[in-house]
Amino acid sequence: MKIDIFTHILPIKYKEAFKKVNKSEAFAKMHEIIPTLYDIEARLRIMDNFDELRQVITLSAPPLENFTDSKLSRELARLANDEMAELTSKYPDRFIAAIAALPMNDMDATLDEVDRAIKKLNFKGVQIFTPVNDKPLDSVEFHPLYEKMAHYDLPIWIHPQREIDYPDYRSEKISKYAIHAMLGWVYETSTAMVRIVLSGILEKYPNLKFITHHSGGMIPFLNRRIESFIEFSETRLKNKILENISKPPMDYLKMFYADTAIYGNTSGLMCSYDFFGADHLLFGTDMPYDSQFGQKFTAETIRSVENMKINDKEKKMIFEDNARRLLHLTKD
């Protein structure tokens, strides 16, 4: 079996509610041109092309807090989560788990929705975006969420975000050539990971688990640069970078989990494998955000994992076993 732990969906009732308040032309267009976001039968037809494929579903971008006030974000989170719960109940042999959307502009409502989603809807984790309304994930106001998820022993999915109005250079007004998403998202993930580590969040909540998109961003490839720069800053520049942690930064960065959503790049996956280890890699595709509405990313990601120069036991860990362990999933 292959458990895809990072797929995106747009439940139909939520989709219609979103259209009424959305002001982003980019998301309006994107949501309409990708039918497998909301057309479940079309999505299942793609899944039929792959043997024993199961999906973990997460609510598609944009994050609720980007376009709503706290009252509406609370309502839309409940609507989306209820619909995703219905899908996992109706198609348990396809959608093996759902991950809760959260109204992150209202922390009290967020904590309530976490409890409802996990206790009542049997969700297996939560998704947050980075940054949250331009705030970093190490902001103190988010610590109650981390404490709660550590208590539940369920992961937090981190999805990056950066929109076109975030320019590539200060002299410009917008990002060009889709670089805000192409490269900006990977930067956002990497920055969030380092900030979470150096702020001491994983020191404070050692049981906390994060699943990162795009195979851990830049961290696996640049880990020695990060390590060397921190060492130089501490020893030569006398910057107090390590005052919140008791172990080497790399020990904490290796506590993160990473998906395989780098779109068929086997050498990139081997880099992530070398850094995180087989027990911290999970099969994830970013379905359906490709030119074939999910078919391409799924096929290429499966092939890239199968082509990794690791043994079959470790491949099974990536495809299935790690997801079952992290999400506390029983065998079918």
C-alpha positions in Angstrom: 0.0 0.0 0.0 1.0 3.6 -0.6 -0.3 6.3 1.7 0.0 9.8 0.2 0.2 12.0 3.2 0.1 15.4 1.5 -2.8 15.8 -0.9 -5.0 18.8 -1.2 -8.8 19.0 -1.6 -11.5 21.6 -1.9 -14.8 20.2 -0.5 -17.7 21.4 -2.6 -19.7 23.2 0.1 -16.6 24.9 1.3 -15.6 25.8 -2.3 -18.9 27.6 -2.8 -18.6 29.4 0.5 -15.0 30.4 -0.4 -16.2 31.9 -3.7 -18.5 34.3 -2.0 -15.7 35.9 0.1 -12.6 35.3 -2.0 -10.8 38.4 -3.5 -7.9 36.5 -5.1 -8.1 36.1 -8.8 -5.3 33.7 -8.8 -7.0 31.3 -6.4 -10.3 31.7 -8.1 -8.8 30.7 -11.4 -6.7 27.9 -10.0 -9.6 26.3 -8.1 -11.7 26.2 -11.3 -9.1 24.7 -13.6 -8.2 21.8 -11.4 -11.4 19.6 -11.2 -9.8 16.9 -9.0 -9.7 19.4 -6.2 -13.5 19.2 -5.8 -14.8 16.6 -8.2 -14.5 13.4 -6.2 -15.3 11.1 -9.0 -12.6 12.6 -11.2 -10.2 12.3 -8.3 -11.1 8.6 -7.8 -10.5 7.9 -11.5 -6.9 9.2 -11.1 -6.4 7.1 -8.0 -7.7 4.1 -9.9 -4.5 4.2 -12.0 -2.4 3.3 -9.0 -2.5 0.0 -7.1 -3.5 0.3 -3.4 -3.2 4.1 -3.2 -4.7 5.8 -0.2 -4.8 9.6 0.4 -4.5 11.8 3.5 -6.5 14.9 2.6 -5.8 18.5 3.6 -7.7 21.6 2.8 -6.2 23.4 -0.2 -4.8 26.9 0.1 -5.3 29.7 0.7 -5.3 29.6 4.5 -8.5 30.7 6.2 -6.8 33.6 8.1 -5.8 35.2 4.8 -9.2 36.2 3.7 -11.6 36.1 6.7 -12.2 37.6 10.1 -12.1 35.3 13.1 -15.8 34.6 13.1 -15.9 33.6 9.5 -12.7 31.6 9.7 -14.1 29.6 12.5 -17.3 28.8 10.5 -15.4 27.9 7.4 -13.0 25.6 9.3 -15.9 23.7 10.7 -17.5 23.5 7.3 -14.4 22.2 5.6 -13.6 19.8 8.4 -17.1 18.4 8.5 -17.0 17.8 4.7 -13.6 16.1 4.9 -14.9 13.9 7.7 -17.8 12.9 5.4 -15.4 12.0 2.7 -13.3 9.7 4.9 -16.4 8.1 6.1 -17.9 7.6 2.6 -14.6 6.5 1.0 -12.5 4.8 3.8 -10.7 2.7 1.2 -9.5 5.8 -0.6 -9.2 8.6 2.0 -7.5 7.0 4.9 -7.4 10.1 7.0 -8.1 13.8 7.1 -6.1 16.7 8.5 -7.9 19.6 10.2 -8.1 23.1 8.8 -7.7 25.7 11.6 -8.9 29.3 12.1 -5.4 30.6 13.0 -6.6 34.2 13.4 -8.4 33.1 16.6 -6.3 30.9 18.9 -9.2 30.1 21.2 -11.3 28.9 18.3 -8.3 27.1 16.9 -7.8 25.1 20.1 -11.5 24.3 20.2 -11.5 23.1 16.6 -8.4 20.9 17.3 -10.3 19.1 20.0 -13.5 18.8 17.9 -11.6 17.5 14.9 -9.6 14.9 16.8 -12.1 13.8 19.3 -15.3 13.9 17.3 -14.2 13.6 13.7 -11.3 11.3 14.3 -8.8 13.5 12.4 -5.2 12.5 12.5 -3.5 15.9 12.7 -3.8 19.6 11.8 -2.4 21.8 9.0 -1.0 25.3 9.5 0.5 27.6 6.9 3.8 29.6 7.2 3.7 32.4 7.9 0.4 33.0 9.7 -0.8 36.5 8.8 2.9 37.5 8.3 3.7 36.1 11.8 6.5 33.4 12.2 5.6 30.0 13.5 7.7 30.5 16.6 5.5 33.3 17.8 4.5 32.8 21.4 0.8 33.0 20.6 1.0 29.7 18.7 2.6 27.8 21.6 -0.8 26.6 23.0 -1.4 24.8 19.7 2.0 23.1 19.9 1.4 22.1 23.5 -2.0 20.6 22.6 -0.7 18.7 19.5 2.2 17.3 21.6 -0.4 16.1 24.1 -2.4 14.4 21.3 0.8 12.9 19.8 -0.4 13.8 16.3 1.6 15.7 13.7 1.2 19.3 12.5 1.4 19.6 8.7 3.4 22.7 7.6 2.4 24.2 4.3 4.3 27.2 3.0 2.6 30.3 1.5 3.8 33.4 -0.3 1.6 35.4 -2.7 2.5 37.3 -5.8 2.4 40.7 -4.0 5.6 39.6 -2.1 8.2 40.9 -4.6 11.5 39.1 -5.3 13.3 42.4 -4.8 12.5 45.5 -2.7 12.6 47.7 -5.8 9.7 45.8 -7.4 6.0 45.6 -6.4 5.2 41.9 -7.3 7.0 38.7 -7.7 7.8 37.7 -11.3 7.8 34.4 -13.2 5.9 32.7 -10.3 9.1 32.8 -8.2 7.0 33.7 -5.1 5.7 30.1 -5.1 8.4 28.3 -7.1 11.2 29.3 -4.7 9.6 31.5 -2.1 7.5 28.6 -0.6 10.6 26.5 -0.1 12.3 29.4 1.6 9.3 29.9 3.9 9.4 26.2 4.9 13.1 26.3 5.6 12.9 29.6 7.6 10.1 28.2 9.7 12.0 25.1 10.5 15.1 26.9 11.6 13.1 29.4 13.6 11.2 26.6 15.4 14.5 25.0 16.3 16.4 28.1 17.4 13.5 29.6 19.4 13.4 26.4 21.5 10.0 25.1 20.6 11.2 21.5 20.1 13.3 21.9 23.3 10.1 22.8 25.2 7.9 20.2 23.4 10.1 17.3 22.5 7.2 15.1 21.6 5.9 17.6 19.0 5.9 16.4 15.4 5.9 18.5 12.2 5.5 17.2 8.7 7.1 19.5 6.2 6.1 19.9 2.5 8.5 19.7 -0.4 10.8 17.2 1.4 12.0 19.6 4.1 12.7 22.6 1.8 16.3 23.7 1.6 17.3 22.1 4.9 18.6 18.7 3.6 20.8 20.3 0.9 22.1 23.2 3.0 22.4 21.6 6.4 26.1 22.0 6.6 25.9 25.7 5.6 23.4 26.3 8.3 25.5 24.4 10.8 28.7 26.3 9.8 27.1 29.7 9.8 25.6 29.1 13.3 29.0 28.0 14.6 30.8 31.0 13.0 28.2 33.4 14.4 28.5 32.0 17.9 32.2 31.7 18.1 33.5 34.6 16.1 30.6 37.1 16.0 29.5 36.3 19.5 25.8 36.2 18.6 23.7 34.3 21.0 21.9 32.0 18.5 21.9 28.8 20.6 20.7 30.2 24.0 17.3 28.5 23.7 18.5 25.0 23.0 20.6 22.4 24.8 21.6 20.2 21.8 23.2 20.9 18.4 20.7 22.5 16.0 21.0 19.7 13.6 19.6 17.3 16.2 16.4 19.3 16.3 16.1 19.8 12.5 16.3 16.0 12.1 13.3 15.7 14.4 11.1 17.1 11.5 9.4 14.8 9.1 9.5 15.4 5.4 7.3 14.3 2.5 8.5 13.2 -1.0 6.8 16.0 -2.9 9.7 17.1 -5.1 8.1 15.8 -8.2 10.2 12.9 -9.4 13.6 14.1 -8.2 15.2 10.9 -6.9 18.6 12.5 -6.2 16.8 15.1 -4.1 15.0 12.4 -2.2 18.3 10.7 -1.5 19.5 14.0 -0.1 16.5 14.1 2.2 17.0 10.5 3.1 20.6 11.2 4.0 19.6 14.0 6.3 16.3 12.9 7.9 16.6 9.1 7.6 14.1 6.6 6.2 12.0 6.8 9.4 11.3 10.5 8.9 10.4 10.4 5.2 6.8 9.9 4.1 5.3 9.4 0.7 3.5 12.6 -0.3 2.8 14.0 -3.8 1.1 17.5 -3.6 -1.7 16.0 -5.6 -3.6 17.5 -7.6 -1.4 20.5 -8.4 0.2 19.4 -11.6 -0.6 19.7 -15.3 -2.4 16.4 -15.3 -4.5 17.1 -12.2 -2.6 14.7 -9.9 -1.7 11.9 -12.3 1.7 13.3 -13.1 2.9 14.0 -9.5 1.6 10.7 -8.2 3.3 8.7 -11.0 6.5 10.6 -10.8 6.7 10.5 -7.0 6.1 6.8 -6.9 8.7 6.2 -9.5 11.2 8.4 -7.7 10.8 6.6 -4.4 11.1 3.2 -6.1 14.3 4.4 -7.8 16.0 5.4 -4.5 19.1 3.4 -3.7 17.7 2.0 -0.4 16.4 -1.4 0.5 12.8 -2.6 0.2 12.1 -2.4 3.9 13.0 1.3 3.9 10.9 2.0 0.8 7.9 0.4 2.6 8.6 2.6 5.6 8.4 5.7 3.3 5.3 4.4 1.3 3.3 3.2 4.3 4.8 2.3 7.6 5.9 5.8 8.8 2.4 7.2 8.0 0.7 4.4 10.0 3.0 5.0 12.9 2.7 8.8 13.0 -1.0 8.9 12.4 -1.8 5.9 14.6 -3.5 4.1 11.7 -4.5 0.5 11.9 -4.2 -2.0 9.1 -7.2 -2.2 6.7 
